[in-house]
Amino acid sequence: MKTTHMLLLCILGAALVSTVVCQWGAGPKDCCFDFYKGKLRKDLIMSYYETDNQCSKTGIVLVTVRSRRICVNAADPWVQSVKKMLDEKFM
């Protein structure tokens, strides 16, 4: 009976340790799962950053003047225009 209790205690300990270790994993910080369908005015966009390479969809996160973060498709021509404008502005 003591052997059964020790085995259950070991299994429980292993389960708890594995959940803690998984939370420390180095996964992507921000990913886009859906893209904003419309266009944003350029004067409302303060900055942008690209999503992590580990994300399933490659996207751009636009940060507005009100600190909202909006995922957009990196391949859209208007997004490329916004990126170019912001890159030139902060160079």
C-alpha positions in Angstrom: 0.0 0.0 0.0 2.9 2.4 0.7 4.3 1.6 -2.7 1.1 2.7 -4.3 1.0 6.0 -2.4 4.7 6.7 -3.3 4.0 6.0 -7.0 1.0 8.3 -7.0 3.0 11.0 -5.3 5.8 10.7 -7.9 3.3 10.9 -10.7 1.6 14.0 -9.2 5.0 15.6 -8.7 6.1 14.9 -12.3 2.8 16.4 -13.5 3.2 19.6 -11.5 6.9 20.0 -12.6 6.0 19.6 -16.2 3.3 22.3 -16.2 5.7 24.8 -14.6 8.5 23.9 -17.1 6.1 24.3 -20.0 5.1 27.8 -18.9 8.8 28.9 -19.1 9.0 27.8 -22.7 10.3 30.3 -25.2 7.3 30.6 -27.5 6.3 33.5 -29.7 5.4 36.7 -28.0 2.6 37.9 -30.3 0.9 36.1 -33.1 -1.9 37.1 -35.5 -4.7 34.6 -36.0 -7.0 36.9 -37.9 -6.2 40.0 -40.0 -8.1 43.3 -40.0 -10.0 43.4 -43.2 -10.2 47.2 -43.7 -7.6 50.0 -44.1 -6.5 52.3 -41.4 -5.6 56.0 -41.9 -1.9 56.5 -41.9 -2.2 59.4 -39.4 -3.7 57.0 -36.8 -0.7 54.6 -36.9 2.2 55.4 -34.5 4.4 52.3 -35.1 4.5 48.7 -36.2 6.3 45.4 -35.6 6.4 42.0 -37.3 5.1 38.9 -35.7 7.5 36.1 -34.6 8.7 33.6 -37.2 7.2 30.8 -35.0 3.7 32.1 -35.6 1.5 30.2 -38.1 0.6 33.4 -40.0 3.1 36.1 -40.9 1.6 39.4 -40.0 2.3 43.0 -39.0 1.0 44.5 -35.8 0.1 48.2 -36.2 0.2 50.3 -33.0 -2.3 53.2 -33.2 -2.0 56.5 -31.4 -4.4 55.2 -28.8 -2.0 52.2 -28.2 -4.4 49.7 -29.9 -2.6 46.8 -31.6 -4.2 45.7 -34.9 -3.0 42.6 -36.9 -2.9 43.2 -40.6 -1.7 41.1 -43.5 2.0 41.9 -44.4 1.3 41.2 -48.1 -1.4 43.9 -48.4 -0.1 46.9 -50.5 -1.5 49.5 -48.1 0.4 47.8 -45.2 3.6 48.0 -47.3 2.9 51.7 -47.8 2.4 52.3 -44.1 5.6 50.4 -43.2 7.6 52.5 -45.8 6.2 55.7 -44.4 7.0 54.8 -40.8 10.5 53.6 -41.7 11.2 56.9 -43.5 9.8 58.9 -40.6 12.0 57.3 -38.0 15.2 57.1 -39.9 
